[in-house]
Amino acid sequence: MPTIEHDIIDVPKPQGSLTWPTVTDLMAPHYPSETVPVRLALTGQADGQLTFEVTGIRGADPAAQKWGPLWDFRPRRPERTGRFVVVHVVPTGIRAEIGGFAGDATPATNLLAGTCDYLLTHPNVVTASDLYWCRENVLYLEGNLLSRFLLGQTTCAPPRHGASACSSTSPTPPSTSTTS
């Protein structure tokens, strides 16, 4: 049975830029091969060390991952879409001064969205239970999907206007009737 595991891993800080391939080279040897990483966050830096929090699923089949392992970076090929797309990430959580509480980053997001065709962000930046007042060109992806998009493991297309979807956990019983 797969289990979720949270680990804190300290690695030596490399010289030069901290790119995704550099991070994966640092992390992979310290992370168990039988665990599929699903979340990675740099949480500290001190005395020549970097501290990462990693969440993974131990006992899961790595081959069953649709997007491949988190360590797998596939640089996106340049595409001429005729659109200027911006990705806006606001750190949320402990010690975050803005973002993650009642959509308090929405004004900054809307300001930035005024400079581009589409702005991609994550839900904590712009949503707050009943409040949502983003510009129409703001699209948001759940955090893991946004990470996968930035890693080149998935793509994103703007929604078609007028499309709607409905999800139900069980069919409507035949005895239920509706009147107009």
Secondary structure, DSSP 8 states (H G I E B T S, - for coil): --EEEEEEEEEE--SS---HHHHHHHHGGGS-TTEEEEEEEEEEEETTEEEEEEEEEET--GGG-SS--TT----------S--EEE-----STT-SSSSSTTTTHHHHHHHHTTSSEEEE-HHHH-BTTB----TTEEE--HHHHHHHHTTSS------TT------SS---TT-----
